[in-house]
């Protein structure tokens, strides 16, 4: 299956045609979607508080996550009690370097953690989806800098994915569930697009693990609209996925829960 066969209109569910005139045409419909800077935009009409919040921080997002200077290092130490790298390498190690199927990465973020991994996945076909155009532009810069050519960047809503059912071999969701407004619908969409026996791998914030982190989330990040309640405890999320997934591995670092599961 090629990219055009895999994608669909998120609203009508009709098949699409990707044209050379920077437009995605929906078959049997007058609806079209723009392609700008090689990014397919399936939600061009959306300009809300959540997308704006991530657009505003997109240019400094990498330095925030990687603790690249003394200020961000101190900030992450206070808020999280760890650096993202403390768990990210473990999450990405779940993906073998010889993987040759379809990977859906949602939310893609700025690509700051996946760039190195994707440069090794020579045979994989990767779709990186995010709600924020600014984040996708940062990911594009990073992927170009690392000569990664097997990634398609798409702006879309995780609660209404522009992807056909049972078409994805592996779905990666890093630091996303705590930001999704409709978490139940997002999980249903993730499950819909993933093949039976497909892998679901990810990490996200869970509550009641570290009081200081919970305090920052509820009083800073929620107000910024970068995190959206409700938030899960680890056991609540595990129970939620148990019906459709088998956990191969699960663990946490302070307030970050990370896991490797397989769709039943």
ChimeraX attribute file (.defattr): number of C-alpha atoms within 10 A of each C-alpha:
attribute: neighborCount
match mode: 1-to-1
recipient: residues
	/A:1	7
	/A:2	8
	/A:3	16
	/A:4	13
	/A:5	13
	/A:6	18
	/A:7	20
	/A:8	24
	/A:9	24
	/A:10	18
	/A:11	11
	/A:12	13
	/A:13	15
	/A:14	16
	/A:15	20
	/A:16	23
	/A:17	17
	/A:18	18
	/A:19	10
	/A:20	8
	/A:21	8
	/A:22	15
	/A:23	16
	/A:24	22
	/A:25	20
	/A:26	19
	/A:27	16
	/A:28	10
	/A:29	12
	/A:30	7
	/A:31	13
	/A:32	17
	/A:33	18
	/A:34	18
	/A:35	21
	/A:36	11
	/A:37	11
	/A:38	13
	/A:39	19
	/A:40	22
	/A:41	22
	/A:42	24
	/A:43	17
	/A:44	13
	/A:45	7
	/A:46	14
	/A:47	12
	/A:48	10
	/A:49	12
	/A:50	19
	/A:51	18
	/A:52	19
	/A:53	17
	/A:54	20
	/A:55	19
	/A:56	13
	/A:57	14
	/A:58	22
	/A:59	15
	/A:60	11
	/A:61	17
	/A:62	18
	/A:63	15
	/A:64	19
	/A:65	16
	/A:66	16
	/A:67	19
	/A:68	11
	/A:69	10
	/A:70	8
	/A:71	12
	/A:72	16
	/A:73	18
	/A:74	15
	/A:75	15
	/A:76	18
	/A:77	13
	/A:78	13
	/A:79	17
	/A:80	22
	/A:81	17
	/A:82	19
	/A:83	19
	/A:84	18
	/A:85	13
	/A:86	11
	/A:87	17
	/A:88	17
	/A:89	13
	/A:90	12
	/A:91	20
	/A:92	20
	/A:93	10
	/A:94	17
	/A:95	18
	/A:96	11
	/A:97	16
	/A:98	11
	/A:99	16
	/A:100	14
	/A:101	14
	/A:102	21
	/A:103	23
	/A:104	26
	/A:105	23
	/A:106	25
	/A:107	26
	/A:108	27
	/A:109	29
	/A:110	25
	/A:111	23
	/A:112	17
	/A:113	20
	/A:114	20
	/A:115	19
	/A:116	15
	/A:117	16
	/A:118	24
	/A:119	15
	/A:120	14
	/A:121	18
	/A:122	15
	/A:123	14
	/A:124	17
	/A:125	21
	/A:126	23
	/A:127	20
	/A:128	23
	/A:129	27
	/A:130	24
	/A:131	27
	/A:132	28
	/A:133	27
	/A:134	22
	/A:135	25
	/A:136	26
	/A:137	21
	/A:138	20
	/A:139	25
	/A:140	23
	/A:141	13
	/A:142	18
	/A:143	22
	/A:144	11
	/A:145	10
	/A:146	13
	/A:147	12
	/A:148	17
	/A:149	13
	/A:150	15
	/A:151	17
	/A:152	16
	/A:153	23
	/A:154	24
	/A:155	25
	/A:156	24
	/A:157	21
	/A:158	24
	/A:159	18
	/A:160	16
	/A:161	24
	/A:162	26
	/A:163	25
	/A:164	19
	/A:165	17
	/A:166	15
	/A:167	21
	/A:168	25
	/A:169	20
	/A:170	24
	/A:171	24
	/A:172	25
	/A:173	21
	/A:174	23
	/A:175	22
	/A:176	21
	/A:177	26
	/A:178	23
	/A:179	21
	/A:180	24
	/A:181	17
	/A:182	15
	/A:183	20
	/A:184	13
	/A:185	14
	/A:186	18
	/A:187	16
	/A:188	14
	/A:189	19
	/A:190	25
	/A:191	21
	/A:192	17
	/A:193	22
	/A:194	25
	/A:195	19
	/A:196	17
	/A:197	14
	/A:198	21
	/A:199	25
	/A:200	23
	/A:201	24
	/A:202	24
	/A:203	23
	/A:204	20
	/A:205	28
	/A:206	24
	/A:207	20
	/A:208	15
	/A:209	17
	/A:210	15
	/A:211	13
	/A:212	14
	/A:213	20
	/A:214	20
	/A:215	13
	/A:216	14
	/A:217	23
	/A:218	15
	/A:219	10
	/A:220	13
	/A:221	16
	/A:222	15
	/A:223	11
	/A:224	16
	/A:225	18
	/A:226	20
	/A:227	23
	/A:228	20
	/A:229	16
	/A:230	12
	/A:231	22
	/A:232	18
	/A:233	14
	/A:234	22
	/A:235	9
	/A:236	11
	/A:237	13
	/A:238	16
	/A:239	10
	/A:240	14
	/A:241	15
	/A:242	13
	/A:243	10
	/A:244	14
	/A:245	21
	/A:246	17
	/A:247	17
	/A:248	11
	/A:249	12
	/A:250	16
	/A:251	13
	/A:252	16
	/A:253	16
	/A:254	16
	/A:255	23
	/A:256	21
	/A:257	21
	/A:258	24
	/A:259	19
	/A:260	21
	/A:261	21
	/A:262	20
	/A:263	19
	/A:264	13
